[in-house]
Amino acid sequence: MKRNITLSLPRLLLSKAKLAAVRQEKSLSEFIREALAEKIEEGSDYQKAKRRQQDILSQGIELGTDGRISVAREELHERR
């Protein structure tokens, strides 16, 4: 079910939105509806990716060292 809302926009933004809608051969309502849906989806995709990466980091990544460092710090930073 669709609902009507009242939306206040700066005059310049409204003019640009109308022009963009005309260029895409869409009504202003359709243009705003699609832009809002894209923005919401973009945010949810970002949140999913962020949570996935946080899970990976919290589990840790096996680097094949079994948690042991086999090289001394001095060897790594040795100057020649």
C-alpha positions in Angstrom: 0.0 0.0 0.0 1.4 3.4 -1.0 1.2 6.4 1.4 1.6 10.0 0.6 4.2 12.1 2.5 5.1 15.7 2.6 8.8 16.3 1.9 10.7 19.5 2.2 13.6 19.9 -0.2 15.9 22.9 -0.9 14.8 24.6 -4.1 18.0 23.8 -6.0 17.9 20.1 -5.1 14.2 19.8 -6.1 15.1 21.4 -9.5 17.9 19.0 -10.0 15.7 16.0 -9.0 13.0 17.1 -11.5 15.5 17.4 -14.3 17.1 14.0 -13.5 13.6 12.4 -13.5 12.7 14.0 -16.9 16.0 12.7 -18.3 15.2 9.2 -17.1 11.6 9.6 -18.4 10.2 9.0 -14.9 7.9 10.9 -12.6 9.4 12.7 -9.8 7.8 10.3 -7.3 9.2 7.3 -9.1 12.6 8.9 -9.3 12.7 9.7 -5.6 11.3 6.3 -4.7 14.0 4.5 -6.7 16.7 6.7 -5.3 15.6 6.1 -1.8 15.4 2.3 -2.3 18.9 2.3 -3.8 20.3 4.3 -0.9 18.7 1.9 1.7 20.0 -1.2 -0.2 23.5 0.3 -0.5 23.6 0.8 3.3 22.4 -2.7 4.0 25.0 -4.2 1.7 27.7 -2.2 3.4 26.5 -3.3 6.8 26.5 -7.0 5.7 30.0 -6.7 4.3 31.2 -4.9 7.5 29.7 -7.6 9.8 31.2 -10.4 7.6 34.7 -8.8 7.8 34.3 -8.2 11.6 33.5 -11.9 12.0 36.6 -12.9 10.0 38.8 -10.6 12.1 37.3 -11.9 15.4 38.0 -15.5 14.4 41.5 -14.7 13.3 43.3 -15.8 10.2 45.6 -18.9 10.2 48.9 -17.8 8.8 50.6 -21.2 9.2 52.7 -20.2 12.3 50.6 -22.0 14.9 50.7 -18.7 16.9 54.5 -18.8 17.2 57.0 -16.2 15.9 60.0 -18.0 14.5 62.0 -14.9 13.7 63.4 -12.4 16.3 62.4 -8.8 16.1 66.1 -7.8 15.6 66.4 -10.1 12.6 63.4 -8.5 11.0 64.7 -5.0 11.5 68.4 -5.7 10.9 70.1 -2.9 8.9 72.7 -3.7 6.4 
